[in-house]
Amino acid sequence: MSDKNSLLSAFKDEISSTNQMTFPICVDSFTNLWEYEFGSLEDLPKDVDHIIAKRALELGLMDSDF
């Protein structure tokens, strides 16, 4: 498994167990680590946005009108 796939898999597992308080910390931690490991956020897979938005909706942190 590539480093990117491994990091994405860990993020998916971690974000699924977040709550309203830990969600932003999890997202910040993931994006900071990704940027550190790969130099920028430009090559983030598109499904990361979907994963983040879906969980934010589930937690009531975002309206569905995004």
mmCIF file of the N, C-alpha and C atoms, coordinates in Angstrom:
data_MODEL
# 
_entry.id   MODEL 
# 
loop_
_atom_site.group_PDB 
_atom_site.id 
_atom_site.type_symbol 
_atom_site.label_atom_id 
_atom_site.label_alt_id 
_atom_site.label_comp_id 
_atom_site.label_asym_id 
_atom_site.label_entity_id 
_atom_site.label_seq_id 
_atom_site.pdbx_PDB_ins_code 
_atom_site.Cartn_x 
_atom_site.Cartn_y 
_atom_site.Cartn_z 
_atom_site.occupancy 
_atom_site.B_iso_or_equiv 
_atom_site.pdbx_formal_charge 
_atom_site.auth_seq_id 
_atom_site.auth_comp_id 
_atom_site.auth_asym_id 
_atom_site.auth_atom_id 
_atom_site.pdbx_PDB_model_num 
ATOM 1   N N  . MET A 1 1  ? 0.859   -1.185 0.000  1.00 0.00 ? 1  MET A N  1 
ATOM 2   C CA . MET A 1 1  ? 0.000   0.000  0.000  1.00 0.00 ? 1  MET A CA 1 
ATOM 3   C C  . MET A 1 1  ? 0.896   1.236  0.000  1.00 0.00 ? 1  MET A C  1 
ATOM 4   N N  . SER A 1 2  ? 0.591   2.182  -0.873 1.00 0.00 ? 2  SER A N  1 
ATOM 5   C CA . SER A 1 2  ? 1.416   3.386  -0.937 1.00 0.00 ? 2  SER A CA 1 
ATOM 6   C C  . SER A 1 2  ? 1.230   4.229  0.313  1.00 0.00 ? 2  SER A C  1 
ATOM 7   N N  . ASP A 1 3  ? 2.175   5.138  0.536  1.00 0.00 ? 3  ASP A N  1 
ATOM 8   C CA . ASP A 1 3  ? 2.087   6.031  1.688  1.00 0.00 ? 3  ASP A CA 1 
ATOM 9   C C  . ASP A 1 3  ? 0.801   6.855  1.644  1.00 0.00 ? 3  ASP A C  1 
ATOM 10  N N  . LYS A 1 4  ? 0.428   7.325  0.462  1.00 0.00 ? 4  LYS A N  1 
ATOM 11  C CA . LYS A 1 4  ? -0.797  8.123  0.335  1.00 0.00 ? 4  LYS A CA 1 
ATOM 12  C C  . LYS A 1 4  ? -2.023  7.291  0.679  1.00 0.00 ? 4  LYS A C  1 
ATOM 13  N N  . ASN A 1 5  ? -2.078  6.091  0.148  1.00 0.00 ? 5  ASN A N  1 
ATOM 14  C CA . ASN A 1 5  ? -3.227  5.221  0.429  1.00 0.00 ? 5  ASN A CA 1 
ATOM 15  C C  . ASN A 1 5  ? -3.289  4.861  1.908  1.00 0.00 ? 5  ASN A C  1 
ATOM 16  N N  . SER A 1 6  ? -2.141  4.625  2.502  1.00 0.00 ? 6  SER A N  1 
ATOM 17  C CA . SER A 1 6  ? -2.085  4.300  3.927  1.00 0.00 ? 6  SER A CA 1 
ATOM 18  C C  . SER A 1 6  ? -2.581  5.469  4.772  1.00 0.00 ? 6  SER A C  1 
ATOM 19  N N  . LEU A 1 7  ? -2.135  6.674  4.444  1.00 0.00 ? 7  LEU A N  1 
ATOM 20  C CA . LEU A 1 7  ? -2.564  7.865  5.174  1.00 0.00 ? 7  LEU A CA 1 
ATOM 21  C C  . LEU A 1 7  ? -4.062  8.105  4.999  1.00 0.00 ? 7  LEU A C  1 
ATOM 22  N N  . LEU A 1 8  ? -4.565  7.929  3.786  1.00 0.00 ? 8  LEU A N  1 
ATOM 23  C CA . LEU A 1 8  ? -6.000  8.090  3.527  1.00 0.00 ? 8  LEU A CA 1 
ATOM 24  C C  . LEU A 1 8  ? -6.824  7.060  4.290  1.00 0.00 ? 8  LEU A C  1 
ATOM 25  N N  . SER A 1 9  ? -6.354  5.839  4.323  1.00 0.00 ? 9  SER A N  1 
ATOM 26  C CA . SER A 1 9  ? -7.062  4.785  5.045  1.00 0.00 ? 9  SER A CA 1 
ATOM 27  C C  . SER A 1 9  ? -7.123  5.104  6.537  1.00 0.00 ? 9  SER A C  1 
ATOM 28  N N  . ALA A 1 10 ? -6.010  5.545  7.096  1.00 0.00 ? 10 ALA A N  1 
ATOM 29  C CA . ALA A 1 10 ? -5.974  5.911  8.521  1.00 0.00 ? 10 ALA A CA 1 
ATOM 30  C C  . ALA A 1 10 ? -6.907  7.086  8.795  1.00 0.00 ? 10 ALA A C  1 
ATOM 31  N N  . PHE A 1 11 ? -6.938  8.060  7.886  1.00 0.00 ? 11 PHE A N  1 
ATOM 32  C CA . PHE A 1 11 ? -7.818  9.219  8.046  1.00 0.00 ? 11 PHE A CA 1 
ATOM 33  C C  . PHE A 1 11 ? -9.285  8.797  8.026  1.00 0.00 ? 11 PHE A C  1 
ATOM 34  N N  . LYS A 1 12 ? -9.653  7.943  7.094  1.00 0.00 ? 12 LYS A N  1 
ATOM 35  C CA . LYS A 1 12 ? -11.043 7.464  7.014  1.00 0.00 ? 12 LYS A CA 1 
ATOM 36  C C  . LYS A 1 12 ? -11.454 6.761  8.303  1.00 0.00 ? 12 LYS A C  1 
ATOM 37  N N  . ASP A 1 13 ? -10.558 5.947  8.831  1.00 0.00 ? 13 ASP A N  1 
ATOM 38  C CA . ASP A 1 13 ? -10.860 5.247  10.090 1.00 0.00 ? 13 ASP A CA 1 
ATOM 39  C C  . ASP A 1 13 ? -10.999 6.238  11.244 1.00 0.00 ? 13 ASP A C  1 
ATOM 40  N N  . GLU A 1 14 ? -10.068 7.187  11.319 1.00 0.00 ? 14 GLU A N  1 
ATOM 41  C CA . GLU A 1 14 ? -10.065 8.145  12.422 1.00 0.00 ? 14 GLU A CA 1 
ATOM 42  C C  . GLU A 1 14 ? -11.268 9.078  12.372 1.00 0.00 ? 14 GLU A C  1 
ATOM 43  N N  . ILE A 1 15 ? -11.608 9.583  11.193 1.00 0.00 ? 15 ILE A N  1 
ATOM 44  C CA . ILE A 1 15 ? -12.694 10.564 11.089 1.00 0.00 ? 15 ILE A CA 1 
ATOM 45  C C  . ILE A 1 15 ? -14.045 9.932  11.415 1.00 0.00 ? 15 ILE A C  1 
ATOM 46  N N  . SER A 1 16 ? -14.173 8.641  11.190 1.00 0.00 ? 16 SER A N  1 
ATOM 47  C CA . SER A 1 16 ? -15.454 7.980  11.465 1.00 0.00 ? 16 SER A CA 1 
ATOM 48  C C  . SER A 1 16 ? -15.792 7.955  12.959 1.00 0.00 ? 16 SER A C  1 
ATOM 49  N N  . SER A 1 17 ? -14.789 8.110  13.798 1.00 0.00 ? 17 SER A N  1 
ATOM 50  C CA . SER A 1 17 ? -15.038 8.075  15.237 1.00 0.00 ? 17 SER A CA 1 
ATOM 51  C C  . SER A 1 17 ? -14.984 9.459  15.890 1.00 0.00 ? 17 SER A C  1 
ATOM 52  N N  . THR A 1 18 ? -14.969 10.514 15.072 1.00 0.00 ? 18 THR A N  1 
ATOM 53  C CA . THR A 1 18 ? -14.915 11.867 15.636 1.00 0.00 ? 18 THR A CA 1 
ATOM 54  C C  . THR A 1 18 ? -16.278 12.321 16.135 1.00 0.00 ? 18 THR A C  1 
ATOM 55  N N  . ASN A 1 19 ? -16.250 13.339 16.964 1.00 0.00 ? 19 ASN A N  1 
ATOM 56  C CA . ASN A 1 19 ? -17.470 14.006 17.400 1.00 0.00 ? 19 ASN A CA 1 
ATOM 57  C C  . ASN A 1 19 ? -17.337 15.483 17.039 1.00 0.00 ? 19 ASN A C  1 
ATOM 58  N N  . GLN A 1 20 ? -18.288 16.295 17.438 1.00 0.00 ? 20 GLN A N  1 
ATOM 59  C CA . GLN A 1 20 ? -18.254 17.708 17.062 1.00 0.00 ? 20 GLN A CA 1 
ATOM 60  C C  . GLN A 1 20 ? -16.988 18.407 17.549 1.00 0.00 ? 20 GLN A C  1 
ATOM 61  N N  . MET A 1 21 ? -16.460 17.995 18.669 1.00 0.00 ? 21 MET A N  1 
ATOM 62  C CA . MET A 1 21 ? -15.262 18.623 19.224 1.00 0.00 ? 21 MET A CA 1 
ATOM 63  C C  . MET A 1 21 ? -13.982 18.131 18.545 1.00 0.00 ? 21 MET A C  1 
ATOM 64  N N  . THR A 1 22 ? -13.913 16.847 18.246 1.00 0.00 ? 22 THR A N  1 
ATOM 65  C CA . THR A 1 22 ? -12.672 16.284 17.714 1.00 0.00 ? 22 THR A CA 1 
ATOM 66  C C  . THR A 1 22 ? -12.574 16.330 16.191 1.00 0.00 ? 22 THR A C  1 
ATOM 67  N N  . PHE A 1 23 ? -13.689 16.549 15.515 1.00 0.00 ? 23 PHE A N  1 
ATOM 68  C CA . PHE A 1 23 ? -13.703 16.589 14.050 1.00 0.00 ? 23 PHE A CA 1 
ATOM 69  C C  . PHE A 1 23 ? -12.708 17.604 13.485 1.00 0.00 ? 23 PHE A C  1 
ATOM 70  N N  . PRO A 1 24 ? -12.753 18.884 13.918 1.00 0.00 ? 24 PRO A N  1 
ATOM 71  C CA . PRO A 1 24 ? -11.811 19.851 13.345 1.00 0.00 ? 24 PRO A CA 1 
ATOM 72  C C  . PRO A 1 24 ? -10.348 19.499 13.633 1.00 0.00 ? 24 PRO A C  1 
ATOM 73  N N  . ILE A 1 25 ? -10.091 18.929 14.788 1.00 0.00 ? 25 ILE A N  1 
ATOM 74  C CA . ILE A 1 25 ? -8.732  18.534 15.142 1.00 0.00 ? 25 ILE A CA 1 
ATOM 75  C C  . ILE A 1 25 ? -8.245  17.429 14.211 1.00 0.00 ? 25 ILE A C  1 
ATOM 76  N N  . CYS A 1 26 ? -9.110  16.476 13.950 1.00 0.00 ? 26 CYS A N  1 
ATOM 77  C CA . CYS A 1 26 ? -8.782  15.367 13.057 1.00 0.00 ? 26 CYS A CA 1 
ATOM 78  C C  . CYS A 1 26 ? -8.477  15.865 11.646 1.00 0.00 ? 26 CYS A C  1 
ATOM 79  N N  . VAL A 1 27 ? -9.322  16.748 11.133 1.00 0.00 ? 27 VAL A N  1 
ATOM 80  C CA . VAL A 1 27 ? -9.121  17.286 9.779  1.00 0.00 ? 27 VAL A CA 1 
ATOM 81  C C  . VAL A 1 27 ? -7.823  18.093 9.724  1.00 0.00 ? 27 VAL A C  1 
ATOM 82  N N  . ASP A 1 28 ? -7.584  18.944 10.719 1.00 0.00 ? 28 ASP A N  1 
ATOM 83  C CA . ASP A 1 28 ? -6.352  19.737 10.745 1.00 0.00 ? 28 ASP A CA 1 
ATOM 84  C C  . ASP A 1 28 ? -5.119  18.845 10.818 1.00 0.00 ? 28 ASP A C  1 
ATOM 85  N N  . SER A 1 29 ? -5.186  17.839 11.660 1.00 0.00 ? 29 SER A N  1 
ATOM 86  C CA . SER A 1 29 ? -4.061  16.919 11.805 1.00 0.00 ? 29 SER A CA 1 
ATOM 87  C C  . SER A 1 29 ? -3.759  16.214 10.487 1.00 0.00 ? 29 SER A C  1 
ATOM 88  N N  . PHE A 1 30 ? -4.809  15.730 9.835  1.00 0.00 ? 30 PHE A N  1 
ATOM 89  C CA . PHE A 1 30 ? -4.632  15.041 8.556  1.00 0.00 ? 30 PHE A CA 1 
ATOM 90  C C  . PHE A 1 30 ? -4.032  15.965 7.500  1.00 0.00 ? 30 PHE A C  1 
ATOM 91  N N  . THR A 1 31 ? -4.579  17.175 7.358  1.00 0.00 ? 31 THR A N  1 
ATOM 92  C CA . THR A 1 31 ? -4.074  18.075 6.321  1.00 0.00 ? 31 THR A CA 1 
ATOM 93  C C  . THR A 1 31 ? -2.642  18.532 6.621  1.00 0.00 ? 31 THR A C  1 
ATOM 94  N N  . ASN A 1 32 ? -2.328  18.741 7.893  1.00 0.00 ? 32 ASN A N  1 
ATOM 95  C CA . ASN A 1 32 ? -0.952  19.107 8.256  1.00 0.00 ? 32 ASN A CA 1 
ATOM 96  C C  . ASN A 1 32 ? 0.021   17.980 7.939  1.00 0.00 ? 32 ASN A C  1 
ATOM 97  N N  . LEU A 1 33 ? -0.367  16.766 8.274  1.00 0.00 ? 33 LEU A N  1 
ATOM 98  C CA . LEU A 1 33 ? 0.489   15.615 7.992  1.00 0.00 ? 33 LEU A CA 1 
ATOM 99  C C  . LEU A 1 33 ? 0.648   15.399 6.495  1.00 0.00 ? 33 LEU A C  1 
ATOM 100 N N  . TRP A 1 34 ? -0.445  15.528 5.754  1.00 0.00 ? 34 TRP A N  1 
ATOM 101 C CA . TRP A 1 34 ? -0.377  15.357 4.297  1.00 0.00 ? 34 TRP A CA 1 
ATOM 102 C C  . TRP A 1 34 ? 0.567   16.397 3.687  1.00 0.00 ? 34 TRP A C  1 
ATOM 103 N N  . GLU A 1 35 ? 0.412   17.632 4.102  1.00 0.00 ? 35 GLU A N  1 
ATOM 104 C CA . GLU A 1 35 ? 1.261   18.698 3.570  1.00 0.00 ? 35 GLU A CA 1 
ATOM 105 C C  . GLU A 1 35 ? 2.730   18.462 3.938  1.00 0.00 ? 35 GLU A C  1 
ATOM 106 N N  . TYR A 1 36 ? 2.979   18.018 5.147  1.00 0.00 ? 36 TYR A N  1 
ATOM 107 C CA . TYR A 1 36 ? 4.338   17.721 5.577  1.00 0.00 ? 36 TYR A CA 1 
ATOM 108 C C  . TYR A 1 36 ? 4.931   16.571 4.753  1.00 0.00 ? 36 TYR A C  1 
ATOM 109 N N  . GLU A 1 37 ? 4.175   15.506 4.580  1.00 0.00 ? 37 GLU A N  1 
ATOM 110 C CA . GLU A 1 37 ? 4.666   14.314 3.880  1.00 0.00 ? 37 GLU A CA 1 
ATOM 111 C C  . GLU A 1 37 ? 4.832   14.519 2.376  1.00 0.00 ? 37 GLU A C  1 
ATOM 112 N N  . PHE A 1 38 ? 3.911   15.274 1.755  1.00 0.00 ? 38 PHE A N  1 
ATOM 113 C CA . PHE A 1 38 ? 3.876   15.345 0.300  1.00 0.00 ? 38 PHE A CA 1 
ATOM 114 C C  . PHE A 1 38 ? 4.098   16.745 -0.262 1.00 0.00 ? 38 PHE A C  1 
ATOM 115 N N  . GLY A 1 39 ? 4.365   17.722 0.606  1.00 0.00 ? 39 GLY A N  1 
ATOM 116 C CA . GLY A 1 39 ? 4.772   19.043 0.150  1.00 0.00 ? 39 GLY A CA 1 
ATOM 117 C C  . GLY A 1 39 ? 3.668   20.048 -0.079 1.00 0.00 ? 39 GLY A C  1 
ATOM 118 N N  . SER A 1 40 ? 2.456   19.602 -0.303 1.00 0.00 ? 40 SER A N  1 
ATOM 119 C CA . SER A 1 40 ? 1.334   20.522 -0.511 1.00 0.00 ? 40 SER A CA 1 
ATOM 120 C C  . SER A 1 40 ? 0.023   19.759 -0.433 1.00 0.00 ? 40 SER A C  1 
ATOM 121 N N  . LEU A 1 41 ? -1.059  20.535 -0.425 1.00 0.00 ? 41 LEU A N  1 
ATOM 122 C CA . LEU A 1 41 ? -2.394  19.932 -0.420 1.00 0.00 ? 41 LEU A CA 1 
ATOM 123 C C  . LEU A 1 41 ? -2.971  19.816 -1.825 1.00 0.00 ? 41 LEU A C  1 
ATOM 124 N N  . GLU A 1 42 ? -2.206  20.258 -2.822 1.00 0.00 ? 42 GLU A N  1 
ATOM 125 C CA . GLU A 1 42 ? -2.707  20.272 -4.196 1.00 0.00 ? 42 GLU A CA 1 
ATOM 126 C C  . GLU A 1 42 ? -3.041  18.892 -4.723 1.00 0.00 ? 42 GLU A C  1 
ATOM 127 N N  . ASP A 1 43 ? -2.347  17.874 -4.250 1.00 0.00 ? 43 ASP A N  1 
ATOM 128 C CA . ASP A 1 43 ? -2.588  16.529 -4.781 1.00 0.00 ? 43 ASP A CA 1 
ATOM 129 C C  . ASP A 1 43 ? -3.464  15.672 -3.873 1.00 0.00 ? 43 ASP A C  1 
ATOM 130 N N  . LEU A 1 44 ? -4.239  16.339 -3.010 1.00 0.00 ? 44 LEU A N  1 
ATOM 131 C CA . LEU A 1 44 ? -5.203  15.597 -2.194 1.00 0.00 ? 44 LEU A CA 1 
ATOM 132 C C  . LEU A 1 44 ? -6.243  14.941 -3.108 1.00 0.00 ? 44 LEU A C  1 
ATOM 133 N N  . PRO A 1 45 ? -6.548  13.691 -2.892 1.00 0.00 ? 45 PRO A N  1 
ATOM 134 C CA . PRO A 1 45 ? -7.595  13.054 -3.696 1.00 0.00 ? 45 PRO A CA 1 
ATOM 135 C C  . PRO A 1 45 ? -8.936  13.770 -3.508 1.00 0.00 ? 45 PRO A C  1 
ATOM 136 N N  . LYS A 1 46 ? -9.719  13.797 -4.563 1.00 0.00 ? 46 LYS A N  1 
ATOM 137 C CA . LYS A 1 46 ? -11.000 14.498 -4.525 1.00 0.00 ? 46 LYS A CA 1 
ATOM 138 C C  . LYS A 1 46 ? -11.969 13.907 -3.516 1.00 0.00 ? 46 LYS A C  1 
ATOM 139 N N  . ASP A 1 47 ? -11.849 12.630 -3.242 1.00 0.00 ? 47 ASP A N  1 
ATOM 140 C CA . ASP A 1 47 ? -12.784 12.019 -2.300 1.00 0.00 ? 47 ASP A CA 1 
ATOM 141 C C  . ASP A 1 47 ? -12.569 12.488 -0.861 1.00 0.00 ? 47 ASP A C  1 
ATOM 142 N N  . VAL A 1 48 ? -11.438 13.131 -0.558 1.00 0.00 ? 48 VAL A N  1 
ATOM 143 C CA . VAL A 1 48 ? -11.197 13.661 0.780  1.00 0.00 ? 48 VAL A CA 1 
ATOM 144 C C  . VAL A 1 48 ? -12.225 14.747 1.103  1.00 0.00 ? 48 VAL A C  1 
ATOM 145 N N  . ASP A 1 49 ? -12.495 15.628 0.145  1.00 0.00 ? 49 ASP A N  1 
ATOM 146 C CA . ASP A 1 49 ? -13.526 16.656 0.350  1.00 0.00 ? 49 ASP A CA 1 
ATOM 147 C C  . ASP A 1 49 ? -14.873 16.011 0.665  1.00 0.00 ? 49 ASP A C  1 
ATOM 148 N N  . HIS A 1 50 ? -15.198 14.970 -0.063 1.00 0.00 ? 50 HIS A N  1 
ATOM 149 C CA . HIS A 1 50 ? -16.476 14.266 0.147  1.00 0.00 ? 50 HIS A CA 1 
ATOM 150 C C  . HIS A 1 50 ? -16.523 13.622 1.534  1.00 0.00 ? 50 HIS A C  1 
ATOM 151 N N  . ILE A 1 51 ? -15.447 12.993 1.929  1.00 0.00 ? 51 ILE A N  1 
ATOM 152 C CA . ILE A 1 51 ? -15.373 12.344 3.246  1.00 0.00 ? 51 ILE A CA 1 
ATOM 153 C C  . ILE A 1 51 ? -15.572 13.372 4.357  1.00 0.00 ? 51 ILE A C  1 
ATOM 154 N N  . ILE A 1 52 ? -14.881 14.497 4.236  1.00 0.00 ? 52 ILE A N  1 
ATOM 155 C CA . ILE A 1 52 ? -14.973 15.559 5.252  1.00 0.00 ? 52 ILE A CA 1 
ATOM 156 C C  . ILE A 1 52 ? -16.379 16.145 5.286  1.00 0.00 ? 52 ILE A C  1 
ATOM 157 N N  . ALA A 1 53 ? -16.935 16.450 4.115  1.00 0.00 ? 53 ALA A N  1 
ATOM 158 C CA . ALA A 1 53 ? -18.275 17.045 4.056  1.00 0.00 ? 53 ALA A CA 1 
ATOM 159 C C  . ALA A 1 53 ? -19.329 16.081 4.593  1.00 0.00 ? 53 ALA A C  1 
ATOM 160 N N  . LYS A 1 54 ? -19.215 14.815 4.242  1.00 0.00 ? 54 LYS A N  1 
ATOM 161 C CA . LYS A 1 54 ? -20.191 13.820 4.710  1.00 0.00 ? 54 LYS A CA 1 
ATOM 162 C C  . LYS A 1 54 ? -20.183 13.727 6.236  1.00 0.00 ? 54 LYS A C  1 
ATOM 163 N N  . ARG A 1 55 ? -19.011 13.681 6.822  1.00 0.00 ? 55 ARG A N  1 
ATOM 164 C CA . ARG A 1 55 ? -18.932 13.567 8.285  1.00 0.00 ? 55 ARG A CA 1 
ATOM 165 C C  . ARG A 1 55 ? -19.396 14.857 8.956  1.00 0.00 ? 55 ARG A C  1 
ATOM 166 N N  . ALA A 1 56 ? -19.072 16.010 8.374  1.00 0.00 ? 56 ALA A N  1 
ATOM 167 C CA . ALA A 1 56 ? -19.533 17.286 8.924  1.00 0.00 ? 56 ALA A CA 1 
ATOM 168 C C  . ALA A 1 56 ? -21.058 17.349 8.919  1.00 0.00 ? 56 ALA A C  1 
ATOM 169 N N  . LEU A 1 57 ? -21.677 16.842 7.864  1.00 0.00 ? 57 LEU A N  1 
ATOM 170 C CA . LEU A 1 57 ? -23.136 16.779 7.805  1.00 0.00 ? 57 LEU A CA 1 
ATOM 171 C C  . LEU A 1 57 ? -23.695 15.855 8.884  1.00 0.00 ? 57 LEU A C  1 
ATOM 172 N N  . GLU A 1 58 ? -23.079 14.693 9.027  1.00 0.00 ? 58 GLU A N  1 
ATOM 173 C CA . GLU A 1 58 ? -23.524 13.728 10.028 1.00 0.00 ? 58 GLU A CA 1 
ATOM 174 C C  . GLU A 1 58 ? -23.451 14.316 11.444 1.00 0.00 ? 58 GLU A C  1 
ATOM 175 N N  . LEU A 1 59 ? -22.444 15.141 11.679 1.00 0.00 ? 59 LEU A N  1 
ATOM 176 C CA . LEU A 1 59 ? -22.268 15.741 13.001 1.00 0.00 ? 59 LEU A CA 1 
ATOM 177 C C  . LEU A 1 59 ? -23.058 17.034 13.196 1.00 0.00 ? 59 LEU A C  1 
ATOM 178 N N  . GLY A 1 60 ? -23.747 17.471 12.131 1.00 0.00 ? 60 GLY A N  1 
ATOM 179 C CA . GLY A 1 60 ? -24.526 18.698 12.221 1.00 0.00 ? 60 GLY A CA 1 
ATOM 180 C C  . GLY A 1 60 ? -23.673 19.950 12.204 1.00 0.00 ? 60 GLY A C  1 
ATOM 181 N N  . LEU A 1 61 ? -22.475 19.842 11.661 1.00 0.00 ? 61 LEU A N  1 
ATOM 182 C CA . LEU A 1 61 ? -21.551 20.975 11.596 1.00 0.00 ? 61 LEU A CA 1 
ATOM 183 C C  . LEU A 1 61 ? -21.662 21.756 10.299 1.00 0.00 ? 61 LEU A C  1 
ATOM 184 N N  . MET A 1 62 ? -22.476 21.256 9.383  1.00 0.00 ? 62 MET A N  1 
ATOM 185 C CA . MET A 1 62 ? -22.595 21.869 8.074  1.00 0.00 ? 62 MET A CA 1 
ATOM 186 C C  . MET A 1 62 ? -24.014 21.628 7.555  1.00 0.00 ? 62 MET A C  1 
ATOM 187 N N  . ASP A 1 63 ? -24.552 22.609 6.840  1.00 0.00 ? 63 ASP A N  1 
ATOM 188 C CA . ASP A 1 63 ? -25.857 22.454 6.203  1.00 0.00 ? 63 ASP A CA 1 
ATOM 189 C C  . ASP A 1 63 ? -25.700 21.664 4.915  1.00 0.00 ? 63 ASP A C  1 
ATOM 190 N N  . SER A 1 64 ? -26.725 21.001 4.503  1.00 0.00 ? 64 SER A N  1 
ATOM 191 C CA . SER A 1 64 ? -26.681 20.227 3.263  1.00 0.00 ? 64 SER A CA 1 
ATOM 192 C C  . SER A 1 64 ? -26.726 21.111 2.021  1.00 0.00 ? 64 SER A C  1 
ATOM 193 N N  . ASP A 1 65 ? -26.830 22.410 2.206  1.00 0.00 ? 65 ASP A N  1 
ATOM 194 C CA . ASP A 1 65 ? -26.886 23.341 1.070  1.00 0.00 ? 65 ASP A CA 1 
ATOM 195 C C  . ASP A 1 65 ? -25.511 23.813 0.641  1.00 0.00 ? 65 ASP A C  1 
ATOM 196 N N  . PHE A 1 66 ? -24.458 23.064 1.006  1.00 0.00 ? 66 PHE A N  1 
ATOM 197 C CA . PHE A 1 66 ? -23.101 23.480 0.650  1.00 0.00 ? 66 PHE A CA 1 
ATOM 198 C C  . PHE A 1 66 ? -22.939 23.364 -0.789 1.00 0.00 ? 66 PHE A C  1 
# 
